[in-house]
Amino acid sequence: MLWRAQSLTLLSGQPFGLERERALFLGQCRPQAAERWLDAGTSAGFYAGVLAAQGCAVLAADLSPAMLREGQRRETSPLIDWALLNLESSGLPDASFDGVTVGATLNETNDPARFLGELARVLRPGGQLWLMYVARTGGPGQTALSTLGGLNFFDPAWTGLQLPQLRRRMAFRSGNVQFEHFLKEAGPDTDL
Ligand SMILES: C[S@@+](CC[C@H](N)C(=O)[O-])C[C@H]1O[C@@H](n2cnc3c(N)ncnc32)[C@H](O)[C@@H]1O
């Protein structure tokens, strides 16, 4: 997964390897064995593999059959189920996951607001959401990528606005790469 580590290093403008990303995620989210997680836009399965190594059951979902095949080739844990899904309208049940990981899928999805709304819906009260995305700089490179490549870039204030039921616990920026950790508030009648 060299491309993945290199792309993050390029985007963040400083060495940022997969080990550092894995440690940041595990340190913040502390996923527990037997929890059920959704890896949203799993691509080659980086977060799915990290979660399975902790003993979590993972639904690794992507709308690209080719990327799902690549993920299955790289990550062979029996704790990972693979699903061809558009997570903007997945049909997954409400409150069915303890956690959701999003490694840069927010930048690629067609309707990012709808995507985040769906992820908040499938998260149980008390569950956690991990976002990694390329933040907006307003520079000409990003403008070209938005116009020609259909990519989207965000300010942290924007992600927070899309997630009114969630509370941001942590935000960390390395160059243009933004990491955020949210918790879904428990309702007044919900036992955590
Ligand atoms: C940047 S890659 C993800 C990288 C991966 N999460 C990681 O951390 O290494 C974005 C992936 O999201 C998938 N994707 C984009 N929009 C999606 C959507 N609405 N539902 C599911 N997958 C989506 C793409 O097919 C692509 O494989």
The ligand as an SDF file (V2000), in Angstrom:
LIG
                    3D

 27 29  0  0  0  0  0  0  0  0999 V2000
   -9.6390    7.7320   -1.4470 C   0  0  0  0  0  0  0  0  0  0  0  0
  -10.3440    6.1610   -1.6500 S   0  0  0  0  0  0  0  0  0  0  0  0
  -10.4740    5.5280   -0.0120 C   0  0  0  0  0  0  0  0  0  0  0  0
   -9.1940    5.1190    0.6250 C   0  0  0  0  0  0  0  0  0  0  0  0
   -9.3820    4.2330    1.8490 C   0  0  0  0  0  0  0  0  0  0  0  0
  -10.5360    4.5710    2.6420 N   0  0  0  0  0  0  0  0  0  0  0  0
   -8.1490    4.3100    2.7160 C   0  0  0  0  0  0  0  0  0  0  0  0
   -8.2260    4.8430    3.8290 O   0  0  0  0  0  0  0  0  0  0  0  0
   -7.0850    3.8580    2.2470 O   0  0  0  0  0  0  0  0  0  0  0  0
  -12.0590    6.5190   -1.8920 C   0  0  0  0  0  0  0  0  0  0  0  0
  -12.8980    5.2600   -2.1270 C   0  0  0  0  0  0  0  0  0  0  0  0
  -14.2520    5.6030   -1.8430 O   0  0  0  0  0  0  0  0  0  0  0  0
  -15.0880    4.9550   -2.7780 C   0  0  0  0  0  0  0  0  0  0  0  0
  -16.3350    5.7280   -2.7870 N   0  0  0  0  0  0  0  0  0  0  0  0
  -16.5390    6.9900   -3.2420 C   0  0  0  0  0  0  0  0  0  0  0  0
  -17.8160    7.3620   -3.0240 N   0  0  0  0  0  0  0  0  0  0  0  0
  -18.4210    6.3270   -2.3930 C   0  0  0  0  0  0  0  0  0  0  0  0
  -19.7350    6.0960   -1.9210 C   0  0  0  0  0  0  0  0  0  0  0  0
  -20.6940    7.0260   -2.0370 N   0  0  0  0  0  0  0  0  0  0  0  0
  -20.0370    4.9010   -1.3530 N   0  0  0  0  0  0  0  0  0  0  0  0
  -19.0830    3.9460   -1.2360 C   0  0  0  0  0  0  0  0  0  0  0  0
  -17.8100    4.1030   -1.6680 N   0  0  0  0  0  0  0  0  0  0  0  0
  -17.4850    5.2750   -2.2470 C   0  0  0  0  0  0  0  0  0  0  0  0
  -14.2810    4.9580   -4.0690 C   0  0  0  0  0  0  0  0  0  0  0  0
  -14.7200    3.9410   -4.9400 O   0  0  0  0  0  0  0  0  0  0  0  0
  -12.8530    4.7310   -3.5600 C   0  0  0  0  0  0  0  0  0  0  0  0
  -12.5180    3.3700   -3.5430 O   0  0  0  0  0  0  0  0  0  0  0  0
  1  2  1  0
  2  3  1  0
  2 10  1  0
  3  4  1  0
  4  5  1  0
  5  6  1  0
  5  7  1  0
  7  8  2  0
  7  9  1  0
 10 11  1  0
 11 12  1  0
 11 26  1  0
 12 13  1  0
 13 14  1  0
 13 24  1  0
 14 15  1  0
 14 23  1  0
 15 16  2  0
 16 17  1  0
 17 18  1  0
 17 23  2  0
 18 19  1  0
 18 20  2  0
 20 21  1  0
 21 22  2  0
 22 23  1  0
 24 25  1  0
 24 26  1  0
 26 27  1  0
M  CHG  2   2   1   9  -1
M  END
$$$$
